[in-house]
Amino acid sequence: MPELPEVEALTAYLSQRLTGRVIAEVQPVAISALKTYDPPVTALAGRTVGAVVRHGKFLDIEAGGLHLVVHLARAGWLRWKEGLPALPPRPGGRNPLALRVRLEGPDAAGFDLTEAGSRKGLAVYVVREAAEVPGVARLGPDPLDPGFDLARFRALLTGERRRIKGVLRDQSVLAGVGNAYSDEVLHAARMSPYKLAADLSPEETARLFEALGTTLREAVERSRGLAAGELKAEKKLGLRVHGRTGQPCPVCGDTVREVSFADSSLQYCPTCQTGGRPLADRRLSRLLK
Ligand SMILES: [Zn+2]
């Protein structure tokens, strides 16, 4: 799933290509991806793109007072294209194309939103204000916002009785951090994902804040200037523990371990993060009984 750094890079990529261009047509293909009906998608035709911005993991394309807001979810992606045909694409059973945006102009440029697999999470909204999208309205502060400092981070964690891993990826606490970067941030902070947020010492909170900013800024830096098609591979290359179960930790050489849940998993390094002790994995201990 694209998280803050990838969506930030996509935002910059699209901003360069879309700003000042006129939308010729928005063609929904997978109707399930479209979450709003008023204003209709057809209302975007003929409007000029003014800005492309990011809210957490949401992309927001503003055009003539309307906003096309996109959440790529787990398997959604964006492909920039030139020479798009004028005829609408045909919906089909295995066609991953969910929505096409075609621009006016001789290059017939635009982009496709696609979604692979059967888990349909890609969401597209056409609204008058971005905050009309419930997921955007709910967002906590953005960790890359210049005003987001240690005092604000500390305030978010005060009295928070949940495990730090879950807190970091809760979009209403912090905008943009998901399963992958929360693993990376905790590894950089040498902290157990199971630690309760409220139990963090002032020193640990400061270390985690530092790791949060550094990890995200480095990932944004690596992604900057990459084409939309190159971002997924870049994200994978940059990760040190997430998705690397069984591989050596690049910091200490210990083996990266995993804890599995019903619909996700987390990865961590025991030596760097949990004093060398593996975390309890309920699925594993059930198998061993
Ligand atoms: Zn390690």
Boltz pocket constraint, residues with backbone or C-beta under 6 A from the ligand:
constraints:
  - pocket:
      binder: B
      contacts: [[A, 249], [A, 250], [A, 251], [A, 252], [A, 253], [A, 254], [A, 269], [A, 270], [A, 271], [A, 272], [A, 273]]
      max_distance: 6.0
